[in-house]
Amino acid sequence: MLSTDGSTADITLRLQNNLGQAIYILTNTTNATTQEGFGSCTIAIYANDGTTSIGEDGSGSGTAVSDGGYFVVNAADCASLGGMVADNKYKVSVNVGYYAATSSIAFSHTVQGELFANVEGS
């Protein structure tokens, strides 16, 4: 979901882990960008309920996302909207950093995707 109040934006994605094993999500390499210069987002990673934090960057103290499990990436208070307007379509690139729960942060990966959706007013 994409939403804006006219000066900042929020992006909320519900993603599923289909890697065949549990993973940790890395907040320091998870981000949202646009061609227009989106930036300064505050990234938070939550469990499937969208409110329970699953921990921070690879400390091992966070909660791993099980195979087939869902997690929520929230990028809040993003600045430099570059034309994001409520009720219009907008495209955002999203990078999610992760590593296998049976591995270490030294073997982290980043997967990139795009979200193309209608922008909701907030």
C-alpha positions as a printed Julia matrix, in Angstrom:
122×3 Matrix{Float64}:
  0.0     0.0    0.0
  1.21    3.49  -0.85
 -0.17    6.5    1.03
  0.64   10.21   1.24
 -0.46   13.26   3.18
  0.97   15.54   0.46
  4.36   16.12   2.08
  5.53   12.66   3.19
  4.67    9.12   2.18
  4.31    5.69   3.74
  4.84    2.37   2.0
  3.59   -0.87   3.51
  4.38   -4.26   1.96
  3.33   -7.71   3.16
  5.83  -10.24   1.82
  6.13  -14.02   2.07
  9.33  -15.99   2.65
  9.46  -18.69  -0.05
 13.18  -19.47   0.2
 12.75  -22.92   1.72
 14.26  -21.96   5.08
 13.87  -19.43   7.88
 15.48  -16.01   7.31
 16.38  -12.83   9.19
 15.48   -9.52   7.55
 18.12   -6.76   7.58
 16.72   -3.28   8.19
 19.96   -1.56   7.14
 19.76   -2.93   3.56
 15.97   -2.85   3.23
 14.79    0.35   1.55
 12.36    1.99  -0.85
 13.38    4.33  -3.67
 11.92    6.0   -6.75
 13.34    7.61  -9.85
 12.19   10.97  -8.5
 14.46   10.79  -5.45
 12.46    9.17  -2.67
 14.49    9.01   0.49
 14.89    9.44   4.22
 12.39    6.68   4.99
 12.22    5.15   8.46
 12.24    1.38   7.88
 10.61   -1.06  10.29
 10.13   -4.81   9.88
  7.13   -6.45  11.54
  5.66   -9.9   11.94
  2.58  -10.82   9.9
  0.32   -8.85  12.27
  1.97   -5.6   11.14
  2.62   -4.39  14.71
  5.08   -6.82  16.37
  8.7    -5.93  15.59
 10.79   -8.93  14.53
 14.12   -7.45  15.56
 17.07   -5.66  14.1
 19.94   -6.23  11.72
 21.31   -9.69  12.05
 21.98   -9.58  15.75
 20.45  -13.03  16.04
 18.26  -11.64  18.81
 15.43  -10.88  16.4
 12.73  -13.27  15.27
 13.4   -15.3   12.12
 10.69  -15.44   9.45
  9.83  -19.1    8.95
  9.62  -20.69   5.5
  6.2   -19.78   4.12
  5.78  -17.13   6.81
  4.8   -13.54   6.12
  6.42  -10.31   7.27
  5.61   -6.63   6.81
  8.04   -3.98   5.58
  7.0    -0.45   6.5
  8.8     2.61   5.12
  7.38    5.62   6.93
  7.79    9.39   6.65
  9.58    9.24   3.31
 10.64   12.68   2.08
 11.21   14.09  -1.43
  8.03   12.66  -2.91
  8.74   13.78  -6.45
  5.12   13.96  -7.51
  3.41   11.22  -5.48
 -0.25   12.32  -5.48
 -3.24   10.61  -3.87
 -5.48    8.66  -6.3
 -2.71    8.36  -8.93
 -0.53    5.36  -9.75
  3.07    5.37  -8.57
  6.03    2.99  -8.89
  8.46    2.29  -6.06
 11.56    0.07  -6.09
 11.99   -1.99  -2.95
 15.15   -3.76  -1.78
 14.93   -6.35   1.01
 18.13   -7.57   2.68
 18.11  -10.99   4.34
 20.21  -13.97   5.36
 19.42  -17.59   6.22
 18.75  -18.22   9.92
 21.23  -21.12   9.79
 23.94  -18.82   8.39
 25.41  -15.47   9.39
 25.11  -11.87   8.26
 28.36  -12.39   6.32
 26.27  -14.35   3.8
 23.5   -11.79   3.36
 21.63  -11.2    0.1
 19.4    -8.47  -1.3
 16.33   -9.07  -3.44
 14.85   -6.22  -5.45
 11.31   -5.73  -6.69
  8.89   -3.05  -7.76
  5.54   -1.98  -6.4
  3.16   -0.26  -8.81
 -0.03    0.78  -7.06
 -2.63    3.47  -6.52
 -1.66    6.05  -3.92
 -4.1     6.5   -1.05
 -4.56    9.82   0.75
 -4.01    9.8    4.49
